[in-house]
Amino acid sequence: MITEKLRPGLRIIFVGFNPSLTSHERGFNYAGRNNRFYKVLFESGLTHRLYAPEESPNLLDDYGYGFTNIVLRPTKRADEITSEEYAQGRIVLRGKLERYHPRIACFVGKGVYAEFSRRRQGVPWGFQTDSVVSGVRDFVGPSTSGLVRMRLEEQVDIYRELAHAMM
């Protein structure tokens, strides 16, 4: 099932590696039971309440938040994505950012941003000095996967910068 949710005029487009098998099966973004995405959104102030993955389509209307991935093929792990898929995904994602022109592209993980931007060294958390697509601010946040060993409080603090930019 397609998990992508896009439309013109987005405030934020959240960009992941690719849909997990669970997200693909359920048709909702960040649907894995150990994924902290919606908890991070709520605790950082990006949403006013805790959303469930099934409610992710509502984030389009409620907040102007959209979802996409650099690669659309679902996999169990991101390391199953091929270099050819990333190369094609960079082109497609750039086209989506140019077409939908969100205010902010939030890359959910440094690895996703590195694959898209081709910037491998010294990528800080938060807003990037230079954006890949003119007029779209790039923000790099940590992955919210349950496999990430970063404490929830650290993740929330980083995403809080994004929430402040939305005020």
WOURSUL-V29461 format. One line per field, one symbol per residue. ss: DSSP state (2 for helix, 1 for strand, 0 for the rest). phi: phi as a letter, one per 20 degrees, with the letter a starting at -180 (. if undefined). A space follows every 10 residues. Layout:
# WOURSUL-V29461
ss=???
phi=???
This chain:
# WOURSUL-V29461
ss=0000100000 0111110001 2222220000 0000002222 2222000000 0022200222 2220111110 0000100222 0022222222 2222222222 0001111102 2222222000 0000011000 0000001111 1000000000 0222222222 2222220
phi=.fdfccafnf fcdeddfaff fffffencfl effdfegfff gffenfcebe eegfegffff ffcmddcbcf ceffbfcffe feffffgffg fffgfffffe lffcdeeepf ffffffemed dmeefnfefd efdgndfecd dffdgfffef fgffffgfff fffffef
